[in-house]
Amino acid sequence: MKNLNLSFARKINLVKNLVFALFMFSSGVTVFAQENPPIPIQVEVRTARYLNFGTFTVGVSGGTVIVSPDGLRNPTGDVVLLNLGPTVTSALFEVTAIPGTLVTISHPPSFILTGTSGDQIVLKDLTYSENKTFITTAQSTSINEIKIGGTLQLGTINSNRAGSYSGTIDITFIQQ
């Protein structure tokens, strides 16, 4: 008699498990798993595409030289653009990320560039080929090109003597 009761108990457990499985299957329960964490973005600077304002002269009242993200150059004030020397270029950054990644560009409001004479000029008002916050659209094997322009704030010819001016521009690409 004991063997019959154990066998009957096993049958009841089997039926309970089968009914529970059928209930779970027929109730439309959806199971969600945590998505993989985002892959960190990669940013590279193309050596040939640093921000370059070309050659120009400054008069007695100063002014600005503006380079757009498209590499177009315009003066304001007492600045004369010269078509010699280095080629005018916007900076070019290559951002690689999963398509749909939200990226924000961050940096200080201005940067100091120092000339070979020791004089300094201010680089400010950076502009971008994308919005400052953008969503990557290129496939993960492709590159999202971000072009950056800016404005040089120039003093008089006495405060910004002739020479080559350079400096470091710290730009951070924040993945959100």
N, C-alpha and C positions, 0 to 999 in steps of 0.2 A: 504494500500500500504506500509506503514511503516513496518508492521510485515513481509511482504514478503521480503523486503530489508534486514532486520536483519537476517532472516533465510538464505537468500542467502549469506550474509557476513559470517555467521557461517560455512556454507558449504565450502566456499572458504578457510577459516582458517583451517578447518579440512583436506581438500585436501592438503594444503601446508604442514602441519605437517606430514601427511602420506607420501608425496613425500620426505620430508627431512629425515624421519626415514628410508625409503627404500634406499635412497642415502647413508646414513651412514652405513646401513647394507650391502649393495652391494659393497661399496667402499673398504672394507677390512681394515678399520681404526682399529688399535689396541690401546687399552688403557692400559697404564702402571701405576702401583701404586708404591710408594716408598716401598722398602723392609724393613722388620723389622730390627731395629738396632741389631748388634751382641750381643749375650749374653756374659757377661764378663767371661773370663776363670777362672778356679779355680785351685790353685796349693796347694798340700799338701806334707809334708815331712813325710816319714815313719820313725817312731822313731827308728826302728831297722836297718835303713840303712843310717846312717851318714857316711861320708867319714872317713875311719879308715885305717891307714898305718901299723897297727900291731906293733910287737916288732922288734927292730934292734939295732945294736951298730954302733958307728961312730969311725973311727980311727983318726990318726994324721992329715990327709989331707982333711977330709970331703967328701962330695959327694951329691948324691940325692937318694930319694926313690920315685919311680913312681908307682902309682896305676892307671890302665886303667879303663875305664867305665865298663868293664867286671869283674873287681875285681882282675885282675892279677897284681902281684907286682914284680918290678925289681929294683935292685940297680945300681948305678954308683959310680965310685971313690972308696973311702976307707970306704964302708958301708957293713956290714954283716947282712943279714936278719936272724932272729931267728923265729923258728916255735913254739912259745909259747905265752901265753897271749891272747889278744883280736883277734878276727877273722878279717882278712883284708877284707874290703868292700868298694865298690864305694858308693857314695851318691845316693839316689833314690828319685826322685821327681815324683809326680803323677799329670799330667796335664789333666783336664777335659775341653773340649771345643767342639763346634759344628765341625763336620768333615769338613775339608777344611779351618780351621782358620789358618792364618799365624802367627807364634809365633817366637819371637827373644829372645835369652837368652843374658842378659847383666850383667856385673859385673866389679869391678876394676881388674887391671892386676895382683894384688897379695894381699895376706892377711897375717897378723902377727899372729902367734900362740905363746902363752906364756906357759912355762913349770912350774912345781911345784917348780923348783929351781929359777924361775924368768928369766931364759934365754929365748930367742926368736928365732924362726925359721920362714922362709918364705914359704908359700904355694903359688905356681904360676902355670901357664900353665894348666889351667883346660881344660879337654877334655870331650866330650859328646858322648853318644850313638846315638844321632841324630846330624844333622848339627846345627850350632849355630842359624841359621834361618831354621825353618822347618814348614811343613804343617801337622796339626793334621789329623790322619787317622782313629782313633778309633771312633766307633759310640758314640753319645752323652751320652749314658748310660755306656760306657766303659772308660777306663783310658789309656792315652798315657804315658808310663813309660819313663822317661828321667834319665839315669844313668850318673853320673859325677865323673870323676877321676881327679887326679892332681899330681903335683910334689912338694915334700918337698926339699927345698934347705938347706942342712945341713953344718954347719961349723965344726970345729975341735971338738974333744972330750972335750977340755977345754972350748969352747964357747957354746956347746950344751950338758950340763951335763945330766945325766940320770934322767928320770922322765916322767910324763905324760904331754903332750902338748895339748892345746885346744884353740879354738877361735871361733869367729863368722864369717861365710861366708855369705855375702849379695849377693844374686843372684836375679835378676829381670827377670820375664817372661813378655815380652811386646806383647800384642795382637795388630795385625795390621789389 
